[in-house]
Amino acid sequence: MKASVTLALAALLAAGPALADPPGHAPAHGYHKKHHDHDHGHDRKHHKKAKHYKGKSGVAYAHDYGISSGRCNRDEIGAVIGGVAGAVVGGQVAGHDDRVVGMVVGGVLGAVLGHAVGDSMDERDRACMGHALELGRPGVPVAWRHDGRDYRFTPRGDARDGCRYATLAVNGRTPQDVLACPSGRGEWHFRRS
């Protein structure tokens, strides 16, 4: 009887390590390989470094808000800026000086774009233009819709002092030329071109 209990205990102890995960330096096989690889794949997703988009002003952004696909996602931008009008929202994105979204600042939009257009634009429209200036490719339009208006903002070539030429067309009308110049990290203001 004592021998059979001893054999049973020995069998249980021998089986114990076989149920455990293999050590990190040893390859996994069968059931453990399938689940071990799955777990590491899951970990890789969470530990993968986030992609950042490098802006014209040198700021790195975590999101492009659709700019690279030619659309500006006003809803996502609105959620990020939280209704802070006329200011760039600072944040810990890729470094302590980086911004969440580019922004056109200053109160001269009406004078540059015409009062009917400039006065009706809100902070999301300013963010769509600012982010397009930061991340948009020359000649590739960025479109969005707000308050019954269709906007089509197209960054153009570079100008002196880090400025960029751009055009803005509203509701398919003749595009207006603007000169956008940096006024801070991620901030832009319009000048008459």
Summary of the structure (lengths in Angstrom):
residues: 193
radius of gyration: 27.7
end to end distance: 100.0
largest distance: 100.4
contacts: 566
relative contact order: 0.14
helix: 37%
strand: 23%
